[in-house]
């Protein structure tokens, strides 16, 4: 089932990846409410005007996709957009939802090694760790990692968690997302329907 989505990203690093994500949505792109290549430039507007514009785009959505990039934390807007996505506001008799979150990792410099490091554990399982995650993402992002409550280990031996359920904010490679976007969007949406299963960080 199609969900209303929004993409949060650092423009000068990830606009081409934004376009790839939108393209991968196919017909479901009609439910996407964020910026596109045809969107007007609003960078010269006052801060309150920009915020109101973004609020209009995010308010009716249920899943926010965050495109990671090397200088994401220098963005003026991504952190605020995530906070707004995780908040509940009322307007015209309608209340916004707390959005599901997806972190999409593009292949900067040709691969994913700028952010993902794969490890072989003694028990034979392959797991991923994320390079400088706390330096490259906002607190509201890494505060929603590994926050399942109660925590369930996919493998008790190496204490690894499931990619889809172990964190409210799950990471996915851009190539994997574009192959089956509905899989990852639905997973994020389902977690947003079971908020009591996560220790959710909602504030900056």
PyMOL CGO cylinders between C-alpha atoms (Angstrom):
from pymol import cmd
from pymol.cgo import CYLINDER

trace = [
    CYLINDER, 0.00, 0.00, 0.00, 1.36, 3.42, -0.94, 0.3, 1, 1, 1, 1, 1, 1,
    CYLINDER, 1.36, 3.42, -0.94, 2.34, 5.79, 1.88, 0.3, 1, 1, 1, 1, 1, 1,
    CYLINDER, 2.34, 5.79, 1.88, 2.72, 9.55, 1.80, 0.3, 1, 1, 1, 1, 1, 1,
    CYLINDER, 2.72, 9.55, 1.80, 6.44, 10.25, 1.99, 0.3, 1, 1, 1, 1, 1, 1,
    CYLINDER, 6.44, 10.25, 1.99, 8.92, 13.06, 2.44, 0.3, 1, 1, 1, 1, 1, 1,
    CYLINDER, 8.92, 13.06, 2.44, 12.68, 13.13, 1.75, 0.3, 1, 1, 1, 1, 1, 1,
    CYLINDER, 12.68, 13.13, 1.75, 15.06, 15.02, 4.03, 0.3, 1, 1, 1, 1, 1, 1,
    CYLINDER, 15.06, 15.02, 4.03, 18.54, 15.60, 2.60, 0.3, 1, 1, 1, 1, 1, 1,
    CYLINDER, 18.54, 15.60, 2.60, 21.44, 18.03, 2.20, 0.3, 1, 1, 1, 1, 1, 1,
    CYLINDER, 21.44, 18.03, 2.20, 20.82, 19.64, -1.17, 0.3, 1, 1, 1, 1, 1, 1,
    CYLINDER, 20.82, 19.64, -1.17, 24.35, 20.18, -2.48, 0.3, 1, 1, 1, 1, 1, 1,
    CYLINDER, 24.35, 20.18, -2.48, 25.34, 16.59, -1.70, 0.3, 1, 1, 1, 1, 1, 1,
    CYLINDER, 25.34, 16.59, -1.70, 22.23, 14.55, -2.36, 0.3, 1, 1, 1, 1, 1, 1,
    CYLINDER, 22.23, 14.55, -2.36, 19.82, 16.13, -4.85, 0.3, 1, 1, 1, 1, 1, 1,
    CYLINDER, 19.82, 16.13, -4.85, 20.76, 13.53, -7.49, 0.3, 1, 1, 1, 1, 1, 1,
    CYLINDER, 20.76, 13.53, -7.49, 20.11, 10.77, -4.97, 0.3, 1, 1, 1, 1, 1, 1,
    CYLINDER, 20.11, 10.77, -4.97, 16.78, 12.37, -4.08, 0.3, 1, 1, 1, 1, 1, 1,
    CYLINDER, 16.78, 12.37, -4.08, 15.85, 12.07, -7.75, 0.3, 1, 1, 1, 1, 1, 1,
    CYLINDER, 15.85, 12.07, -7.75, 16.87, 8.38, -7.81, 0.3, 1, 1, 1, 1, 1, 1,
    CYLINDER, 16.87, 8.38, -7.81, 14.71, 7.69, -4.76, 0.3, 1, 1, 1, 1, 1, 1,
    CYLINDER, 14.71, 7.69, -4.76, 11.70, 9.46, -6.29, 0.3, 1, 1, 1, 1, 1, 1,
    CYLINDER, 11.70, 9.46, -6.29, 12.18, 7.62, -9.59, 0.3, 1, 1, 1, 1, 1, 1,
    CYLINDER, 12.18, 7.62, -9.59, 12.30, 4.28, -7.76, 0.3, 1, 1, 1, 1, 1, 1,
    CYLINDER, 12.30, 4.28, -7.76, 8.87, 4.95, -6.27, 0.3, 1, 1, 1, 1, 1, 1,
    CYLINDER, 8.87, 4.95, -6.27, 7.26, 4.56, -9.69, 0.3, 1, 1, 1, 1, 1, 1,
    CYLINDER, 7.26, 4.56, -9.69, 3.53, 5.28, -9.58, 0.3, 1, 1, 1, 1, 1, 1,
    CYLINDER, 3.53, 5.28, -9.58, 3.75, 5.74, -5.81, 0.3, 1, 1, 1, 1, 1, 1,
    CYLINDER, 3.75, 5.74, -5.81, 5.72, 8.94, -6.43, 0.3, 1, 1, 1, 1, 1, 1,
    CYLINDER, 5.72, 8.94, -6.43, 2.32, 10.65, -6.63, 0.3, 1, 1, 1, 1, 1, 1,
    CYLINDER, 2.32, 10.65, -6.63, 2.19, 10.23, -2.84, 0.3, 1, 1, 1, 1, 1, 1,
    CYLINDER, 2.19, 10.23, -2.84, 5.55, 11.95, -2.39, 0.3, 1, 1, 1, 1, 1, 1,
    CYLINDER, 5.55, 11.95, -2.39, 5.12, 15.50, -1.05, 0.3, 1, 1, 1, 1, 1, 1,
    CYLINDER, 5.12, 15.50, -1.05, 8.68, 16.86, -0.78, 0.3, 1, 1, 1, 1, 1, 1,
    CYLINDER, 8.68, 16.86, -0.78, 10.97, 18.75, -3.12, 0.3, 1, 1, 1, 1, 1, 1,
    CYLINDER, 10.97, 18.75, -3.12, 11.66, 17.63, -6.67, 0.3, 1, 1, 1, 1, 1, 1,
    CYLINDER, 11.66, 17.63, -6.67, 13.91, 18.90, -9.45, 0.3, 1, 1, 1, 1, 1, 1,
    CYLINDER, 13.91, 18.90, -9.45, 11.04, 21.19, -10.49, 0.3, 1, 1, 1, 1, 1, 1,
    CYLINDER, 11.04, 21.19, -10.49, 10.46, 22.75, -7.08, 0.3, 1, 1, 1, 1, 1, 1,
    CYLINDER, 10.46, 22.75, -7.08, 10.96, 26.52, -6.80, 0.3, 1, 1, 1, 1, 1, 1,
    CYLINDER, 10.96, 26.52, -6.80, 14.02, 27.80, -4.95, 0.3, 1, 1, 1, 1, 1, 1,
    CYLINDER, 14.02, 27.80, -4.95, 12.90, 28.91, -1.48, 0.3, 1, 1, 1, 1, 1, 1,
    CYLINDER, 12.90, 28.91, -1.48, 16.37, 29.48, -0.02, 0.3, 1, 1, 1, 1, 1, 1,
    CYLINDER, 16.37, 29.48, -0.02, 15.97, 33.26, -0.12, 0.3, 1, 1, 1, 1, 1, 1,
    CYLINDER, 15.97, 33.26, -0.12, 12.77, 33.24, 1.94, 0.3, 1, 1, 1, 1, 1, 1,
    CYLINDER, 12.77, 33.24, 1.94, 12.73, 34.15, 5.62, 0.3, 1, 1, 1, 1, 1, 1,
    CYLINDER, 12.73, 34.15, 5.62, 13.24, 31.32, 8.10, 0.3, 1, 1, 1, 1, 1, 1,
    CYLINDER, 13.24, 31.32, 8.10, 9.59, 31.29, 9.23, 0.3, 1, 1, 1, 1, 1, 1,
    CYLINDER, 9.59, 31.29, 9.23, 8.39, 31.18, 5.63, 0.3, 1, 1, 1, 1, 1, 1,
    CYLINDER, 8.39, 31.18, 5.63, 10.68, 28.23, 4.86, 0.3, 1, 1, 1, 1, 1, 1,
    CYLINDER, 10.68, 28.23, 4.86, 9.49, 26.41, 7.97, 0.3, 1, 1, 1, 1, 1, 1,
    CYLINDER, 9.49, 26.41, 7.97, 5.85, 26.94, 7.05, 0.3, 1, 1, 1, 1, 1, 1,
    CYLINDER, 5.85, 26.94, 7.05, 6.54, 25.65, 3.54, 0.3, 1, 1, 1, 1, 1, 1,
    CYLINDER, 6.54, 25.65, 3.54, 8.23, 22.53, 4.93, 0.3, 1, 1, 1, 1, 1, 1,
    CYLINDER, 8.23, 22.53, 4.93, 5.45, 21.99, 7.47, 0.3, 1, 1, 1, 1, 1, 1,
    CYLINDER, 5.45, 21.99, 7.47, 2.93, 21.97, 4.63, 0.3, 1, 1, 1, 1, 1, 1,
    CYLINDER, 2.93, 21.97, 4.63, 4.92, 19.27, 2.85, 0.3, 1, 1, 1, 1, 1, 1,
    CYLINDER, 4.92, 19.27, 2.85, 5.51, 17.07, 5.91, 0.3, 1, 1, 1, 1, 1, 1,
    CYLINDER, 5.51, 17.07, 5.91, 2.19, 17.40, 7.77, 0.3, 1, 1, 1, 1, 1, 1,
    CYLINDER, 2.19, 17.40, 7.77, 0.20, 14.73, 5.90, 0.3, 1, 1, 1, 1, 1, 1,
    CYLINDER, 0.20, 14.73, 5.90, 3.06, 12.25, 5.44, 0.3, 1, 1, 1, 1, 1, 1,
    CYLINDER, 3.06, 12.25, 5.44, 3.61, 9.00, 7.34, 0.3, 1, 1, 1, 1, 1, 1,
    CYLINDER, 3.61, 9.00, 7.34, 7.21, 8.09, 6.38, 0.3, 1, 1, 1, 1, 1, 1,
    CYLINDER, 7.21, 8.09, 6.38, 10.28, 10.33, 6.25, 0.3, 1, 1, 1, 1, 1, 1,
    CYLINDER, 10.28, 10.33, 6.25, 13.30, 9.17, 4.26, 0.3, 1, 1, 1, 1, 1, 1,
    CYLINDER, 13.30, 9.17, 4.26, 16.62, 10.72, 5.26, 0.3, 1, 1, 1, 1, 1, 1,
    CYLINDER, 16.62, 10.72, 5.26, 19.41, 10.58, 2.68, 0.3, 1, 1, 1, 1, 1, 1,
    CYLINDER, 19.41, 10.58, 2.68, 22.71, 10.35, 4.51, 0.3, 1, 1, 1, 1, 1, 1,
    CYLINDER, 22.71, 10.35, 4.51, 25.78, 12.18, 3.22, 0.3, 1, 1, 1, 1, 1, 1,
    CYLINDER, 25.78, 12.18, 3.22, 29.28, 13.02, 4.48, 0.3, 1, 1, 1, 1, 1, 1,
    CYLINDER, 29.28, 13.02, 4.48, 28.38, 16.57, 5.57, 0.3, 1, 1, 1, 1, 1, 1,
    CYLINDER, 28.38, 16.57, 5.57, 24.75, 15.94, 6.54, 0.3, 1, 1, 1, 1, 1, 1,
    CYLINDER, 24.75, 15.94, 6.54, 25.21, 17.52, 9.99, 0.3, 1, 1, 1, 1, 1, 1,
    CYLINDER, 25.21, 17.52, 9.99, 26.00, 20.85, 8.32, 0.3, 1, 1, 1, 1, 1, 1,
    CYLINDER, 26.00, 20.85, 8.32, 22.48, 21.01, 6.92, 0.3, 1, 1, 1, 1, 1, 1,
    CYLINDER, 22.48, 21.01, 6.92, 20.35, 23.85, 8.25, 0.3, 1, 1, 1, 1, 1, 1,
    CYLINDER, 20.35, 23.85, 8.25, 17.11, 21.94, 7.90, 0.3, 1, 1, 1, 1, 1, 1,
    CYLINDER, 17.11, 21.94, 7.90, 17.44, 18.14, 8.12, 0.3, 1, 1, 1, 1, 1, 1,
    CYLINDER, 17.44, 18.14, 8.12, 17.50, 17.96, 11.93, 0.3, 1, 1, 1, 1, 1, 1,
    CYLINDER, 17.50, 17.96, 11.93, 14.44, 20.20, 12.20, 0.3, 1, 1, 1, 1, 1, 1,
    CYLINDER, 14.44, 20.20, 12.20, 12.60, 18.25, 9.47, 0.3, 1, 1, 1, 1, 1, 1,
    CYLINDER, 12.60, 18.25, 9.47, 13.15, 14.99, 11.36, 0.3, 1, 1, 1, 1, 1, 1,
    CYLINDER, 13.15, 14.99, 11.36, 11.94, 16.54, 14.61, 0.3, 1, 1, 1, 1, 1, 1,
    CYLINDER, 11.94, 16.54, 14.61, 8.82, 17.85, 12.89, 0.3, 1, 1, 1, 1, 1, 1,
    CYLINDER, 8.82, 17.85, 12.89, 8.26, 14.41, 11.33, 0.3, 1, 1, 1, 1, 1, 1,
    CYLINDER, 8.26, 14.41, 11.33, 8.33, 12.83, 14.79, 0.3, 1, 1, 1, 1, 1, 1,
    CYLINDER, 8.33, 12.83, 14.79, 5.95, 15.38, 16.33, 0.3, 1, 1, 1, 1, 1, 1,
    CYLINDER, 5.95, 15.38, 16.33, 2.17, 15.58, 16.43, 0.3, 1, 1, 1, 1, 1, 1,
    CYLINDER, 2.17, 15.58, 16.43, 0.53, 18.82, 15.38, 0.3, 1, 1, 1, 1, 1, 1,
    CYLINDER, 0.53, 18.82, 15.38, -3.11, 19.74, 14.77, 0.3, 1, 1, 1, 1, 1, 1,
    CYLINDER, -3.11, 19.74, 14.77, -4.50, 21.93, 12.03, 0.3, 1, 1, 1, 1, 1, 1,
    CYLINDER, -4.50, 21.93, 12.03, -7.97, 22.26, 10.53, 0.3, 1, 1, 1, 1, 1, 1,
    CYLINDER, -7.97, 22.26, 10.53, -9.28, 19.49, 12.78, 0.3, 1, 1, 1, 1, 1, 1,
    CYLINDER, -9.28, 19.49, 12.78, -6.62, 16.99, 11.71, 0.3, 1, 1, 1, 1, 1, 1,
    CYLINDER, -6.62, 16.99, 11.71, -3.61, 15.72, 13.70, 0.3, 1, 1, 1, 1, 1, 1,
    CYLINDER, -3.61, 15.72, 13.70, -0.36, 14.72, 12.04, 0.3, 1, 1, 1, 1, 1, 1,
    CYLINDER, -0.36, 14.72, 12.04, 1.16, 11.29, 12.63, 0.3, 1, 1, 1, 1, 1, 1,
    CYLINDER, 1.16, 11.29, 12.63, 4.53, 10.36, 14.10, 0.3, 1, 1, 1, 1, 1, 1,
    CYLINDER, 4.53, 10.36, 14.10, 6.36, 9.29, 10.95, 0.3, 1, 1, 1, 1, 1, 1,
    CYLINDER, 6.36, 9.29, 10.95, 8.35, 6.16, 10.35, 0.3, 1, 1, 1, 1, 1, 1,
    CYLINDER, 8.35, 6.16, 10.35, 12.00, 6.79, 9.50, 0.3, 1, 1, 1, 1, 1, 1,
    CYLINDER, 12.00, 6.79, 9.50, 14.38, 5.35, 6.90, 0.3, 1, 1, 1, 1, 1, 1,
    CYLINDER, 14.38, 5.35, 6.90, 18.05, 6.26, 6.53, 0.3, 1, 1, 1, 1, 1, 1,
    CYLINDER, 18.05, 6.26, 6.53, 19.15, 5.83, 2.91, 0.3, 1, 1, 1, 1, 1, 1,
    CYLINDER, 19.15, 5.83, 2.91, 22.90, 5.48, 2.32, 0.3, 1, 1, 1, 1, 1, 1,
    CYLINDER, 22.90, 5.48, 2.32, 24.20, 6.54, -1.13, 0.3, 1, 1, 1, 1, 1, 1,
    CYLINDER, 24.20, 6.54, -1.13, 27.47, 5.21, -2.63, 0.3, 1, 1, 1, 1, 1, 1,
    CYLINDER, 27.47, 5.21, -2.63, 29.67, 8.27, -2.32, 0.3, 1, 1, 1, 1, 1, 1,
    CYLINDER, 29.67, 8.27, -2.32, 33.03, 7.84, -4.13, 0.3, 1, 1, 1, 1, 1, 1,
    CYLINDER, 33.03, 7.84, -4.13, 31.61, 4.81, -5.87, 0.3, 1, 1, 1, 1, 1, 1,
    CYLINDER, 31.61, 4.81, -5.87, 30.84, 2.57, -2.90, 0.3, 1, 1, 1, 1, 1, 1,
    CYLINDER, 30.84, 2.57, -2.90, 29.40, 2.49, 0.60, 0.3, 1, 1, 1, 1, 1, 1,
    CYLINDER, 29.40, 2.49, 0.60, 32.64, 2.27, 2.56, 0.3, 1, 1, 1, 1, 1, 1,
    CYLINDER, 32.64, 2.27, 2.56, 32.43, 5.94, 3.55, 0.3, 1, 1, 1, 1, 1, 1,
    CYLINDER, 32.43, 5.94, 3.55, 29.73, 4.89, 6.06, 0.3, 1, 1, 1, 1, 1, 1,
    CYLINDER, 29.73, 4.89, 6.06, 29.38, 1.09, 6.19, 0.3, 1, 1, 1, 1, 1, 1,
    CYLINDER, 29.38, 1.09, 6.19, 31.92, -1.38, 7.50, 0.3, 1, 1, 1, 1, 1, 1,
    CYLINDER, 31.92, -1.38, 7.50, 31.18, -5.11, 7.24, 0.3, 1, 1, 1, 1, 1, 1,
    CYLINDER, 31.18, -5.11, 7.24, 32.42, -7.52, 9.89, 0.3, 1, 1, 1, 1, 1, 1,
    CYLINDER, 32.42, -7.52, 9.89, 32.66, -11.29, 10.15, 0.3, 1, 1, 1, 1, 1, 1,
    CYLINDER, 32.66, -11.29, 10.15, 31.82, -12.43, 13.68, 0.3, 1, 1, 1, 1, 1, 1,
    CYLINDER, 31.82, -12.43, 13.68, 33.35, -15.53, 15.34, 0.3, 1, 1, 1, 1, 1, 1,
    CYLINDER, 33.35, -15.53, 15.34, 30.00, -17.32, 15.03, 0.3, 1, 1, 1, 1, 1, 1,
    CYLINDER, 30.00, -17.32, 15.03, 30.07, -16.84, 11.25, 0.3, 1, 1, 1, 1, 1, 1,
    CYLINDER, 30.07, -16.84, 11.25, 27.49, -14.07, 10.99, 0.3, 1, 1, 1, 1, 1, 1,
    CYLINDER, 27.49, -14.07, 10.99, 28.16, -11.01, 8.85, 0.3, 1, 1, 1, 1, 1, 1,
    CYLINDER, 28.16, -11.01, 8.85, 27.15, -7.73, 10.48, 0.3, 1, 1, 1, 1, 1, 1,
    CYLINDER, 27.15, -7.73, 10.48, 27.47, -4.07, 9.54, 0.3, 1, 1, 1, 1, 1, 1,
    CYLINDER, 27.47, -4.07, 9.54, 28.74, -1.21, 11.65, 0.3, 1, 1, 1, 1, 1, 1,
    CYLINDER, 28.74, -1.21, 11.65, 28.49, 2.43, 10.73, 0.3, 1, 1, 1, 1, 1, 1,
    CYLINDER, 28.49, 2.43, 10.73, 31.62, 4.56, 10.52, 0.3, 1, 1, 1, 1, 1, 1,
    CYLINDER, 31.62, 4.56, 10.52, 31.59, 7.74, 12.63, 0.3, 1, 1, 1, 1, 1, 1,
    CYLINDER, 31.59, 7.74, 12.63, 27.81, 7.48, 12.90, 0.3, 1, 1, 1, 1, 1, 1,
    CYLINDER, 27.81, 7.48, 12.90, 27.54, 9.92, 15.81, 0.3, 1, 1, 1, 1, 1, 1,
    CYLINDER, 27.54, 9.92, 15.81, 29.75, 12.47, 14.04, 0.3, 1, 1, 1, 1, 1, 1,
    CYLINDER, 29.75, 12.47, 14.04, 27.92, 12.16, 10.71, 0.3, 1, 1, 1, 1, 1, 1,
    CYLINDER, 27.92, 12.16, 10.71, 24.31, 12.08, 11.89, 0.3, 1, 1, 1, 1, 1, 1,
    CYLINDER, 24.31, 12.08, 11.89, 22.19, 14.16, 14.24, 0.3, 1, 1, 1, 1, 1, 1,
    CYLINDER, 22.19, 14.16, 14.24, 21.37, 13.10, 17.81, 0.3, 1, 1, 1, 1, 1, 1,
    CYLINDER, 21.37, 13.10, 17.81, 17.74, 12.69, 16.85, 0.3, 1, 1, 1, 1, 1, 1,
    CYLINDER, 17.74, 12.69, 16.85, 18.94, 10.11, 14.31, 0.3, 1, 1, 1, 1, 1, 1,
    CYLINDER, 18.94, 10.11, 14.31, 21.42, 8.05, 16.33, 0.3, 1, 1, 1, 1, 1, 1,
    CYLINDER, 21.42, 8.05, 16.33, 19.07, 8.36, 19.32, 0.3, 1, 1, 1, 1, 1, 1,
    CYLINDER, 19.07, 8.36, 19.32, 16.63, 6.25, 17.30, 0.3, 1, 1, 1, 1, 1, 1,
    CYLINDER, 16.63, 6.25, 17.30, 19.15, 3.54, 16.54, 0.3, 1, 1, 1, 1, 1, 1,
    CYLINDER, 19.15, 3.54, 16.54, 19.20, 0.26, 18.50, 0.3, 1, 1, 1, 1, 1, 1,
    CYLINDER, 19.20, 0.26, 18.50, 16.27, 1.51, 20.57, 0.3, 1, 1, 1, 1, 1, 1,
    CYLINDER, 16.27, 1.51, 20.57, 13.89, -1.45, 20.40, 0.3, 1, 1, 1, 1, 1, 1,
    CYLINDER, 13.89, -1.45, 20.40, 12.20, -2.04, 23.76, 0.3, 1, 1, 1, 1, 1, 1,
    CYLINDER, 12.20, -2.04, 23.76, 12.57, -4.74, 24.86, 0.3, 1, 1, 1, 1, 1, 1,
    CYLINDER, 12.57, -4.74, 24.86, 15.64, -5.40, 22.73, 0.3, 1, 1, 1, 1, 1, 1,
    CYLINDER, 15.64, -5.40, 22.73, 15.53, -8.61, 20.71, 0.3, 1, 1, 1, 1, 1, 1,
    CYLINDER, 15.53, -8.61, 20.71, 18.77, -10.02, 19.35, 0.3, 1, 1, 1, 1, 1, 1,
    CYLINDER, 18.77, -10.02, 19.35, 18.75, -11.53, 15.88, 0.3, 1, 1, 1, 1, 1, 1,
    CYLINDER, 18.75, -11.53, 15.88, 21.78, -13.49, 17.04, 0.3, 1, 1, 1, 1, 1, 1,
    CYLINDER, 21.78, -13.49, 17.04, 22.29, -13.85, 20.84, 0.3, 1, 1, 1, 1, 1, 1,
    CYLINDER, 22.29, -13.85, 20.84, 25.89, -14.99, 20.31, 0.3, 1, 1, 1, 1, 1, 1,
    CYLINDER, 25.89, -14.99, 20.31, 27.15, -11.84, 18.61, 0.3, 1, 1, 1, 1, 1, 1,
    CYLINDER, 27.15, -11.84, 18.61, 24.33, -9.68, 20.05, 0.3, 1, 1, 1, 1, 1, 1,
    CYLINDER, 24.33, -9.68, 20.05, 23.39, -8.31, 16.66, 0.3, 1, 1, 1, 1, 1, 1,
    CYLINDER, 23.39, -8.31, 16.66, 19.92, -6.88, 16.07, 0.3, 1, 1, 1, 1, 1, 1,
    CYLINDER, 19.92, -6.88, 16.07, 17.60, -7.29, 13.13, 0.3, 1, 1, 1, 1, 1, 1,
    CYLINDER, 17.60, -7.29, 13.13, 18.03, -4.68, 10.40, 0.3, 1, 1, 1, 1, 1, 1,
    CYLINDER, 18.03, -4.68, 10.40, 14.29, -4.09, 10.16, 0.3, 1, 1, 1, 1, 1, 1,
    CYLINDER, 14.29, -4.09, 10.16, 13.14, -4.21, 13.78, 0.3, 1, 1, 1, 1, 1, 1,
    CYLINDER, 13.14, -4.21, 13.78, 16.18, -3.54, 15.98, 0.3, 1, 1, 1, 1, 1, 1,
    CYLINDER, 16.18, -3.54, 15.98, 16.09, 0.24, 15.40, 0.3, 1, 1, 1, 1, 1, 1,
    CYLINDER, 16.09, 0.24, 15.40, 13.29, 2.71, 14.79, 0.3, 1, 1, 1, 1, 1, 1,
    CYLINDER, 13.29, 2.71, 14.79, 15.57, 4.32, 12.20, 0.3, 1, 1, 1, 1, 1, 1,
    CYLINDER, 15.57, 4.32, 12.20, 16.78, 1.56, 9.90, 0.3, 1, 1, 1, 1, 1, 1,
    CYLINDER, 16.78, 1.56, 9.90, 19.57, 2.09, 7.40, 0.3, 1, 1, 1, 1, 1, 1,
    CYLINDER, 19.57, 2.09, 7.40, 19.49, 0.77, 3.85, 0.3, 1, 1, 1, 1, 1, 1,
    CYLINDER, 19.49, 0.77, 3.85, 21.84, 1.10, 0.90, 0.3, 1, 1, 1, 1, 1, 1,
    CYLINDER, 21.84, 1.10, 0.90, 20.45, 3.23, -1.91, 0.3, 1, 1, 1, 1, 1, 1,
    CYLINDER, 20.45, 3.23, -1.91, 20.78, 0.32, -4.35, 0.3, 1, 1, 1, 1, 1, 1,
    CYLINDER, 20.78, 0.32, -4.35, 18.75, -1.98, -2.08, 0.3, 1, 1, 1, 1, 1, 1,
    CYLINDER, 18.75, -1.98, -2.08, 16.10, 0.66, -1.47, 0.3, 1, 1, 1, 1, 1, 1,
    CYLINDER, 16.10, 0.66, -1.47, 15.65, 1.40, -5.17, 0.3, 1, 1, 1, 1, 1, 1,
    CYLINDER, 15.65, 1.40, -5.17, 15.23, -2.30, -5.92, 0.3, 1, 1, 1, 1, 1, 1,
    CYLINDER, 15.23, -2.30, -5.92, 12.25, -2.61, -3.57, 0.3, 1, 1, 1, 1, 1, 1,
    CYLINDER, 12.25, -2.61, -3.57, 11.24, 0.73, -2.01, 0.3, 1, 1, 1, 1, 1, 1,
    CYLINDER, 11.24, 0.73, -2.01, 7.86, -0.54, -0.82, 0.3, 1, 1, 1, 1, 1, 1,
    CYLINDER, 7.86, -0.54, -0.82, 9.60, -3.12, 1.41, 0.3, 1, 1, 1, 1, 1, 1,
    CYLINDER, 9.60, -3.12, 1.41, 11.48, -0.46, 3.35, 0.3, 1, 1, 1, 1, 1, 1,
    CYLINDER, 11.48, -0.46, 3.35, 8.69, 2.12, 3.41, 0.3, 1, 1, 1, 1, 1, 1,
    CYLINDER, 8.69, 2.12, 3.41, 6.21, -0.41, 4.76, 0.3, 1, 1, 1, 1, 1, 1,
    CYLINDER, 6.21, -0.41, 4.76, 8.68, -1.52, 7.42, 0.3, 1, 1, 1, 1, 1, 1,
    CYLINDER, 8.68, -1.52, 7.42, 9.11, 2.07, 8.59, 0.3, 1, 1, 1, 1, 1, 1,
    CYLINDER, 9.11, 2.07, 8.59, 5.36, 2.63, 8.57, 0.3, 1, 1, 1, 1, 1, 1,
    CYLINDER, 5.36, 2.63, 8.57, 4.68, -0.55, 10.56, 0.3, 1, 1, 1, 1, 1, 1,
    CYLINDER, 4.68, -0.55, 10.56, 7.12, 0.54, 13.27, 0.3, 1, 1, 1, 1, 1, 1,
    CYLINDER, 7.12, 0.54, 13.27, 5.34, 3.89, 13.48, 0.3, 1, 1, 1, 1, 1, 1,
    CYLINDER, 5.34, 3.89, 13.48, 2.18, 1.94, 14.33, 0.3, 1, 1, 1, 1, 1, 1,
    CYLINDER, 2.18, 1.94, 14.33, 3.92, 0.23, 17.27, 0.3, 1, 1, 1, 1, 1, 1,
    CYLINDER, 3.92, 0.23, 17.27, 5.61, 3.13, 19.03, 0.3, 1, 1, 1, 1, 1, 1,
    CYLINDER, 5.61, 3.13, 19.03, 5.49, 1.37, 22.38, 0.3, 1, 1, 1, 1, 1, 1,
    CYLINDER, 5.49, 1.37, 22.38, 8.07, -1.08, 21.01, 0.3, 1, 1, 1, 1, 1, 1,
    CYLINDER, 8.07, -1.08, 21.01, 10.73, 1.65, 20.82, 0.3, 1, 1, 1, 1, 1, 1,
    CYLINDER, 10.73, 1.65, 20.82, 12.32, 4.19, 23.13, 0.3, 1, 1, 1, 1, 1, 1,
    CYLINDER, 12.32, 4.19, 23.13, 11.69, 6.97, 20.67, 0.3, 1, 1, 1, 1, 1, 1,
    CYLINDER, 11.69, 6.97, 20.67, 13.78, 10.14, 20.61, 0.3, 1, 1, 1, 1, 1, 1,
    CYLINDER, 13.78, 10.14, 20.61, 11.53, 12.85, 19.22, 0.3, 1, 1, 1, 1, 1, 1,
    CYLINDER, 11.53, 12.85, 19.22, 13.31, 16.07, 20.13, 0.3, 1, 1, 1, 1, 1, 1,
    CYLINDER, 13.31, 16.07, 20.13, 16.52, 17.67, 18.88, 0.3, 1, 1, 1, 1, 1, 1,
]
cmd.load_cgo(trace, "trace")
